[in-house]
Amino acid sequence: MNIILITGASSGMGVEFALQLDNVFQNIDEIWLIARRKKELLEVAQHLEHTTRVLDMDVTDDEQIERLKKLLADEKPVIRMLVNSAGYGIMGDFSVSNIKTELGMIDVNCKALTQITHLCIPYMRRNSRIIQLASSAAFLPQPNFAVYAATKSYVYSFSRALNQELRRKKIYVTAVCPGPVDTPFFDIAEKTGSTLAVKKLTLVRADQVVEKAIADSYHKRERSVYGAWIQSFEVLAKILPHSVLLEAMRFLK
Ligand SMILES: NC(=O)c1ccc[n+]([C@@H]2O[C@H](COP(=O)([O-])OP(=O)(O)OC[C@H]3O[C@@H](n4cnc5c(N)ncnc54)[C@H](OP(=O)(O)O)[C@@H]3O)[C@@H](O)[C@H]2O)c1
């Protein structure tokens, strides 16, 4: 059985990946959708042509990860594509933040992504793909989004290294590094802070980011960076000292 497995499939870019991959892929038997909210997952499943399996689970819960592990061991699918889109960000001043929420970002964005990737690789074959949702926040530390940006630097670094490791198996990893994308992400992120106005100017649509990510993954590219603004930001973050950019950011509203 050939499958696609998508985490974060109840909202935003995860939903977009489900909808677009449903159209793009042939020879897929099932699409597995993972997130905590079952009702939303069932709604996404209704819009897909392929047979779906809805796995409502918290990716940070060890028992539920064990259940996924057992399901994979029982079904022995071939995972043609894994999309790790589950994640969240919380803005604000770290020193007065809720430490549980800060650590939760590390749990979902880093630990769970790493764990699910590790679980899935044994079921992948030549030409399977992994798409990891990093962020342009990986390119430069982000004051007032400090832990989130650090988690995304982790995802970016991990994904690029893993891509090299898996080359001999002909499995390809793409780190997706968007700037601000118009999804419910900001309903959570802005509970404790607000996005810089200059960043909001670069807001893009989820379907465009996902379409490019799928194309970049098809072409075996290690990174997917959508849009001229964010591509320019990446170049700036490579050529200018970060101390200068961080100082400049202090004056942005
Ligand atoms: N939107 C942006 O501006 C932006 C920019 C760069 C990168 N990203 C990254 O892109 C990814 C997708 O974000 P999005 O914009 O699509 O946000 P979103 O609409 O808020 O979707 C986040 C998804 O993650 C799932 N999730 C969160 N915690 C989970 C947990 N403990 N267990 C299982 N699922 C969990 C949510 O499902 P449930 O709540 O149902 O569990 C939801 O489906 C994230 O990794 C985000 O960091 C977003």
The ligand as an SDF file (V2000), in Angstrom:
LIG
                    3D

 48 52  0  0  0  0  0  0  0  0999 V2000
    1.6170   30.6720    8.6070 N   0  0  0  0  0  0  0  0  0  0  0  0
    2.8550   31.1470    8.5770 C   0  0  0  0  0  0  0  0  0  0  0  0
    3.0720   32.3710    8.4670 O   0  0  0  0  0  0  0  0  0  0  0  0
    4.0230   30.2030    8.6050 C   0  0  0  0  0  0  0  0  0  0  0  0
    5.2490   30.6910    8.1030 C   0  0  0  0  0  0  0  0  0  0  0  0
    6.3580   29.8460    8.1190 C   0  0  0  0  0  0  0  0  0  0  0  0
    6.2460   28.5470    8.6050 C   0  0  0  0  0  0  0  0  0  0  0  0
    5.0320   28.1170    9.0910 N   0  0  0  0  0  0  0  0  0  0  0  0
    4.9830   26.7510    9.6040 C   0  0  0  0  0  0  0  0  0  0  0  0
    4.1400   25.9790    8.7760 O   0  0  0  0  0  0  0  0  0  0  0  0
    3.5180   24.9360    9.5210 C   0  0  0  0  0  0  0  0  0  0  0  0
    2.0160   24.9720    9.3060 C   0  0  0  0  0  0  0  0  0  0  0  0
    1.5290   26.1980    9.8070 O   0  0  0  0  0  0  0  0  0  0  0  0
    0.1420   26.8370    9.3550 P   0  0  0  0  0  0  0  0  0  0  0  0
    0.4360   28.2090    8.9360 O   0  0  0  0  0  0  0  0  0  0  0  0
   -0.5550   25.9260    8.4410 O   0  0  0  0  0  0  0  0  0  0  0  0
   -0.5670   26.9270   10.7880 O   0  0  0  0  0  0  0  0  0  0  0  0
   -1.9850   26.3800   11.3030 P   0  0  0  0  0  0  0  0  0  0  0  0
   -3.0390   26.7090   10.3010 O   0  0  0  0  0  0  0  0  0  0  0  0
   -2.1250   26.9240   12.6850 O   0  0  0  0  0  0  0  0  0  0  0  0
   -1.8010   24.7970   11.3390 O   0  0  0  0  0  0  0  0  0  0  0  0
   -1.0230   24.1660   12.3080 C   0  0  0  0  0  0  0  0  0  0  0  0
   -1.3550   22.6840   12.3350 C   0  0  0  0  0  0  0  0  0  0  0  0
   -0.5410   22.0470   13.3160 O   0  0  0  0  0  0  0  0  0  0  0  0
   -1.3580   21.1360   14.0400 C   0  0  0  0  0  0  0  0  0  0  0  0
   -0.8190   20.9290   15.3730 N   0  0  0  0  0  0  0  0  0  0  0  0
   -0.3650   21.8480   16.2500 C   0  0  0  0  0  0  0  0  0  0  0  0
   -0.0190   21.2610   17.4020 N   0  0  0  0  0  0  0  0  0  0  0  0
   -0.2340   19.9270   17.2470 C   0  0  0  0  0  0  0  0  0  0  0  0
   -0.0730   18.8080   18.0960 C   0  0  0  0  0  0  0  0  0  0  0  0
    0.3950   18.9090   19.3490 N   0  0  0  0  0  0  0  0  0  0  0  0
   -0.4010   17.5680   17.6130 N   0  0  0  0  0  0  0  0  0  0  0  0
   -0.8900   17.4380   16.3570 C   0  0  0  0  0  0  0  0  0  0  0  0
   -1.0560   18.4710   15.5050 N   0  0  0  0  0  0  0  0  0  0  0  0
   -0.7400   19.7080   15.9570 C   0  0  0  0  0  0  0  0  0  0  0  0
   -2.7290   21.8350   14.0710 C   0  0  0  0  0  0  0  0  0  0  0  0
   -3.7670   20.8630   14.2540 O   0  0  0  0  0  0  0  0  0  0  0  0
   -4.6720   20.6720   15.5800 P   0  0  0  0  0  0  0  0  0  0  0  0
   -4.7960   22.0060   16.2340 O   0  0  0  0  0  0  0  0  0  0  0  0
   -5.9510   20.1140   15.0470 O   0  0  0  0  0  0  0  0  0  0  0  0
   -3.9040   19.6800   16.3790 O   0  0  0  0  0  0  0  0  0  0  0  0
   -2.7970   22.3950   12.6680 C   0  0  0  0  0  0  0  0  0  0  0  0
   -3.3060   21.4280   11.7780 O   0  0  0  0  0  0  0  0  0  0  0  0
    3.9440   25.1490   10.9820 C   0  0  0  0  0  0  0  0  0  0  0  0
    5.0230   24.2980   11.2590 O   0  0  0  0  0  0  0  0  0  0  0  0
    4.4000   26.6030   11.0010 C   0  0  0  0  0  0  0  0  0  0  0  0
    5.3570   26.8290   11.9890 O   0  0  0  0  0  0  0  0  0  0  0  0
    3.9320   28.9120    9.0930 C   0  0  0  0  0  0  0  0  0  0  0  0
  1  2  1  0
  2  3  2  0
  2  4  1  0
  4  5  1  0
  4 48  2  0
  5  6  2  0
  6  7  1  0
  7  8  2  0
  8  9  1  0
  8 48  1  0
  9 10  1  0
  9 46  1  0
 10 11  1  0
 11 12  1  0
 11 44  1  0
 12 13  1  0
 13 14  1  0
 14 15  2  0
 14 16  1  0
 14 17  1  0
 17 18  1  0
 18 19  2  0
 18 20  1  0
 18 21  1  0
 21 22  1  0
 22 23  1  0
 23 24  1  0
 23 42  1  0
 24 25  1  0
 25 26  1  0
 25 36  1  0
 26 27  1  0
 26 35  1  0
 27 28  2  0
 28 29  1  0
 29 30  1  0
 29 35  2  0
 30 31  1  0
 30 32  2  0
 32 33  1  0
 33 34  2  0
 34 35  1  0
 36 37  1  0
 36 42  1  0
 37 38  1  0
 38 39  2  0
 38 40  1  0
 38 41  1  0
 42 43  1  0
 44 45  1  0
 44 46  1  0
 46 47  1  0
M  CHG  2   8   1  16  -1
M  END
$$$$
